[in-house]
């Protein structure tokens, strides 16, 4: 029996991974900036370059924290590291999270597959499986067809 669909709108994201990444970004920026301010031998230009480098490194880490999946009445928005794609419910054929997969994959009606980095088993496997199952239930309820896949 399929799981009951989650109430919409809903956002799925790897919350533990995101917390670690946001903390790391703040720590990188803080430590490098404080070092730049405390080192007496640095010129103003060198201090500015340290702070700029800290901001750049932090921005890269923040991009890694970006992935999410937002489901609403009209469809699903998949936000990965450098891209976002909007899908209508009918475009999603299957939700897959197989053993060993780094994240969920969606099989689409055009014959392609889309990585959904916002649902990843990394450091929260049970949460990823639950999120994948919830997304599958939503796809089944909204598209009127089975969206089965292994695990979730």
Secondary structure, DSSP 8 states (H G I E B T S, - for coil): -------SSEEE--HHHHHHHHHHHHHHHHHHHHHHHH-TT--HHHHHHHHHHHHHHHHHHHHHT--EEEEETTEEEEE-SS-EEEEEGGGEEEEE--TT-SSEEEEETTS-EEEETTS--TT-HHHHHHHHHHHHHHHHHHHSS----S--
